[in-house]
Amino acid sequence: MTSLDVTMTVNGRTVTGRVEARRTLADFLRKDCAATGVHLGCEHGVCGACTVVLDGCTARSCCTLAVQADGAEVMTVEGLADGTDLHPLQEAFWARHGLQCGFCTPGILLTMRELLADNPDPSEEEIRESLSGNICRCTGYQFIVEAVKDAAAVLRASSADRG
């Protein structure tokens, strides 16, 4: 089996490893980078549990090869908080009970982060549309939608304070 060297920035830290050409980014992140917030559900890119941010855009790490991320900047849910300060989405999910078992939560948080970066004041319909690529079997999505609305308001207020 062919092995290749990869180097990428994961949550602000440069990581180098040697991987088989067929190894997924999800496996590399979980096993070599200890980013266990990257969850593997369907392993077909359907459930969204493996969602990461790859060079600024969300991507399914179960369908991306580690060698494809060579030279890239990767953020997992572990990189969402600022040290011990949770991201407003994380705070809102906790306050609004937007998670139960938590398996889908990392992928949803990163997907919603991307939504709010593009649309700071999404409607409930826009949130639900953006969530459509993430499967959650526990919450029924309503608490997630409410948490995203709350986080959007916090982020807008924070942006207005800086601007």
LINKA-V21909 format. One record per residue. N is the residue number from 1. SS is DSSP state (H for helix, E for strand, - for the rest). PSI is psi in whole degrees, 0 to 359 (NA if undefined). Layout:
BEGIN
((N	SS	PSI) (N	SS	PSI))
END
This chain:
BEGIN
((1	-	137) (2	-	130) (3	E	143) (4	E	152) (5	E	138) (6	E	147) (7	E	131) (8	E	164) (9	E	121) (10	E	115) (11	-	42) (12	-	359) (13	E	131) (14	E	129) (15	E	134) (16	E	141) (17	E	169) (18	E	125) (19	E	151) (20	E	148) (21	-	334) (22	-	0) (23	-	134) (24	E	157) (25	H	322) (26	H	312) (27	H	320) (28	H	314) (29	H	316) (30	H	312) (31	H	324) (32	H	336) (33	-	0) (34	-	29) (35	-	73) (36	-	359) (37	-	347) (38	-	111) (39	-	146) (40	-	117) (41	-	277) (42	-	335) (43	-	27) (44	-	5) (45	-	14) (46	-	322) (47	-	335) (48	-	357) (49	-	335) (50	-	10) (51	E	133) (52	E	171) (53	E	120) (54	E	112) (55	-	43) (56	-	352) (57	E	146) (58	E	147) (59	E	153) (60	E	111) (61	-	346) (62	-	340) (63	-	4) (64	-	133) (65	E	147) (66	H	323) (67	H	335) (68	H	338) (69	H	5) (70	-	126) (71	-	359) (72	-	167) (73	E	125) (74	E	136) (75	E	131) (76	-	178) (77	H	332) (78	H	338) (79	H	1) (80	-	319) (81	-	157) (82	E	90) (83	-	239) (84	-	356) (85	E	115) (86	-	150) (87	-	149) (88	H	328) (89	H	316) (90	H	317) (91	H	315) (92	H	321) (93	H	320) (94	H	312) (95	H	324) (96	-	5) (97	-	44) (98	-	9) (99	-	151) (100	-	278) (101	-	334) (102	-	356) (103	-	317) (104	-	343) (105	H	314) (106	H	315) (107	H	321) (108	H	317) (109	H	315) (110	H	325) (111	H	318) (112	H	328) (113	H	316) (114	H	317) (115	H	311) (116	H	333) (117	H	325) (118	H	331) (119	-	93) (120	-	349) (121	-	66) (122	-	149) (123	-	167) (124	H	319) (125	H	318) (126	H	322) (127	H	312) (128	H	322) (129	H	315) (130	H	326) (131	H	347) (132	-	341) (133	-	6) (134	-	124) (135	-	127) (136	-	126) (137	-	0) (138	-	319) (139	-	337) (140	-	3) (141	-	337) (142	H	316) (143	H	328) (144	H	313) (145	H	315) (146	H	320) (147	H	319) (148	H	319) (149	H	315) (150	H	313) (151	H	321) (152	H	318) (153	H	318) (154	H	315) (155	H	321) (156	H	316) (157	H	318) (158	H	320) (159	H	321) (160	H	324) (161	H	325) (162	H	332) (163	-	NA))
END
